[in-house]
Amino acid sequence: MSVNKITGTKQVVMIDTSCANVSSLKFAIERLGYEVLVSADISVINSAEKVLLPGVGSAAAAMQQIQQKGLLDCIRGLTQPVLGICLGMQLLTNRSEEANATADYIECLGLVDTEVNAMKSDTLRLPHMGWNQVKVERDTPLFHGIDDNSYFYFVHGYCVPKGEHTLASCDYTKPFSAAIQNGNFMGVQFHPERSSEAGAQLLRNFVELV
C-alpha cells in the first residue's frame, strides 16, 4: 500500500466514476497534507486506507458508470472506511427516485438500508442550494471538533429521510439526513470541500479515522 511521503499516512483514493468534479475535493484534502489518488482501478481502490465516493448529476448516470467500469462488486466489498459525498452518499442507499424514462426508480449500491426521495415544496426554492445548519444526531468521530448546528454547503434536489442510519440532519422543506452511516460506509449530503472550516474538519476527521 502506498504511503504519503510527507505525512506517513496511507493513501486516500477517490473513486473515479466520471460523474463528479473531483478537482475541488482533491485540492481540499491535499491542503490538509494528505496524498489523494483519483482512480477507477480496482486494485488501487482495494488497497487504499480510506475511500471517497464523490458524485454530481443523476443517480442513473452514476450507477451506469459504476457498472460500466466494473466497480459494482468492488465498492460493495470494501471493508475500509468509505465516504460518499452528495450524490455519492445517495448511491450508498437501496434505491433512488431520481429515475429515468425507463424506470420508476434507480437501484443503487444497497449498502445503507434506506432510499432517496425527491424534495418537494410549494414555498421553498428547489433544488436546495446554499448554506444550511447541520444537527448532529449521534456521537460520531466524523463530526469530532465540529460545533453542533454548524453550517455546511448543500446542492441537491433529492434527499435521504431521517432514520436509523442518520448521523446528522438538516431541515429544508422537511428534516432529512445530512449524514448517514452503516458500518464502514458513511455519507454526507453536503459538500465538505465547499464548507469552509467545518468541512475541512470533517474531511480531516474521515482521513484520520482509525
C-alpha positions in Angstrom: 0.0 0.0 0.0 1.4 3.4 -0.9 2.2 5.8 1.9 2.2 9.6 1.8 5.8 10.6 1.8 5.1 13.8 3.7 2.8 12.7 6.5 3.5 9.0 6.6 -0.2 8.2 6.3 -1.6 5.7 3.8 -3.2 6.8 0.6 -6.7 8.2 0.2 -8.3 7.1 -3.0 -11.1 8.9 -4.7 -13.2 6.6 -7.0 -13.4 8.0 -10.5 -17.0 7.4 -11.6 -16.8 10.1 -14.3 -19.8 11.7 -12.6 -18.1 14.2 -10.3 -15.9 17.3 -10.4 -13.1 15.8 -8.4 -10.7 18.7 -8.5 -12.1 20.8 -5.7 -12.4 17.8 -3.4 -8.9 16.6 -4.2 -7.4 20.0 -3.6 -9.3 20.3 -0.3 -7.8 17.1 1.0 -4.3 17.9 -0.3 -4.5 21.2 1.6 -4.8 19.2 4.7 -1.5 17.5 3.9 -2.7 14.2 2.5 -2.0 12.4 -0.8 -5.0 11.6 -2.9 -5.3 9.4 -5.9 -8.2 9.5 -8.3 -8.7 6.1 -9.8 -11.1 3.5 -11.2 -8.5 0.7 -10.9 -9.9 -2.0 -8.6 -6.5 -2.9 -7.1 -5.8 0.7 -6.3 -9.2 1.2 -4.6 -9.0 -2.0 -2.7 -5.5 -1.1 -1.3 -6.5 2.3 -0.1 -6.8 3.1 3.6 -9.7 5.5 3.0 -12.0 5.7 0.0 -14.1 8.6 -1.2 -17.1 8.3 -3.5 -18.0 11.7 -4.8 -20.8 12.3 -7.2 -22.8 15.0 -9.0 -25.6 14.7 -11.6 -28.1 11.9 -11.8 -28.2 8.6 -9.9 -29.0 6.8 -13.1 -25.9 8.1 -14.9 -23.6 7.5 -11.9 -24.8 3.9 -11.5 -24.4 3.3 -15.2 -20.8 4.5 -15.0 -20.1 2.3 -11.9 -21.4 -0.7 -13.7 -19.5 0.0 -17.0 -16.3 0.5 -15.1 -16.8 -2.9 -13.3 -16.8 -1.2 -9.9 -20.1 -2.5 -8.5 -18.7 -5.5 -6.6 -15.5 -3.7 -5.7 -17.4 -0.9 -3.9 -19.8 -3.3 -2.2 -16.9 -5.4 -1.0 -14.8 -2.6 0.6 -14.0 -3.0 4.3 -12.1 0.2 4.9 -13.9 3.5 5.7 -15.8 4.8 2.7 -17.3 8.3 2.5 -19.9 9.1 -0.1 -20.3 12.8 -0.9 -23.5 14.4 -2.2 -24.8 12.1 -4.9 -22.1 9.6 -3.7 -24.0 9.4 -0.4 -27.3 8.8 -2.2 -25.7 6.0 -4.2 -25.0 4.1 -0.9 -28.7 3.6 -0.4 -31.0 0.9 -1.8 -32.7 3.0 -4.5 -33.4 6.5 -5.7 -36.5 8.2 -7.0 -34.2 10.0 -9.4 -35.3 7.8 -12.2 -35.0 7.9 -15.9 -37.6 7.3 -18.6 -37.4 3.6 -18.4 -37.7 3.0 -14.7 -39.7 4.3 -11.7 -36.6 4.3 -9.5 -32.9 3.5 -9.8 -31.3 0.6 -8.0 -28.3 1.9 -6.0 -25.5 0.2 -4.2 -27.7 -1.2 -1.3 -25.1 -0.5 1.4 -27.3 1.6 3.7 -30.9 0.4 4.2 -32.7 3.5 3.2 -33.7 5.3 0.0 -33.6 8.6 -1.8 -36.7 10.7 -2.3 -37.4 13.8 -4.3 -37.6 17.0 -2.3 -41.0 18.8 -2.6 -42.1 22.3 -1.6 -44.7 24.9 -2.6 -42.9 27.7 -0.9 -39.1 27.0 -0.9 -36.9 27.1 -3.9 -35.6 23.8 -5.2 -33.0 22.4 -5.6 -31.8 23.1 -2.1 -28.7 25.2 -2.7 -26.6 27.2 -0.3 -25.6 27.1 3.4 -27.7 25.4 6.0 -27.3 24.2 9.5 -26.5 20.6 10.4 -27.6 19.0 13.6 -25.6 16.0 14.9 -28.0 13.3 15.9 -25.4 10.6 17.1 -22.0 10.7 18.7 -19.6 10.1 15.8 -15.9 10.7 15.1 -16.9 12.1 11.7 -18.1 15.3 13.4 -15.4 15.5 16.1 -14.4 19.1 16.8 -17.4 20.5 14.8 -19.9 22.6 16.7 -23.5 21.3 16.5 -25.6 23.4 14.1 -22.6 24.3 12.1 -23.3 25.5 8.5 -22.4 23.3 5.5 -22.9 23.9 1.8 -25.7 22.0 0.0 -26.7 21.5 -3.6 -29.3 18.8 -4.1 -33.0 18.2 -5.1 -33.2 14.7 -3.7 -32.6 13.6 -0.1 -32.5 10.6 2.3 -35.1 10.7 5.0 -34.2 10.6 8.7 -33.9 7.1 10.0 -31.9 4.6 12.0 -28.7 5.3 9.9 -28.9 9.0 10.3 -25.7 10.6 11.8 -26.8 14.2 11.3 -29.8 16.0 10.0 -30.8 19.2 8.2 -34.1 20.9 7.7 -35.3 22.2 4.3 -38.8 21.5 3.2 -38.7 18.9 5.9 -36.0 17.2 8.1 -33.6 14.9 6.1 -30.4 13.1 6.6 -27.3 15.3 6.2 -25.1 12.4 7.1 -25.6 8.6 7.3 -23.6 5.5 8.2 -23.8 1.8 8.1 -20.7 0.1 9.3 -17.7 1.3 7.3 -19.9 3.1 4.8 -20.6 6.8 5.6 -22.1 9.6 3.5 -22.7 13.3 3.7 -25.3 15.1 1.6 -23.4 18.5 1.7 -20.1 19.4 0.0 -17.4 19.4 2.7 -14.9 20.8 0.2 -17.1 23.9 -0.1 -18.0 24.2 3.5 -15.1 26.3 5.0 -13.5 25.2 8.3 -16.3 22.8 9.3 -16.0 21.0 6.0 -12.2 20.8 6.3 -12.5 19.4 9.8 -14.9 16.7 8.6 -12.6 15.7 5.8 -9.7 15.6 8.3 -11.8 13.5 10.7 -12.5 11.0 8.0 -9.0 10.7 6.7 -7.7 10.2 10.3 -10.3 7.6 11.3 -8.7 4.5 13.0 
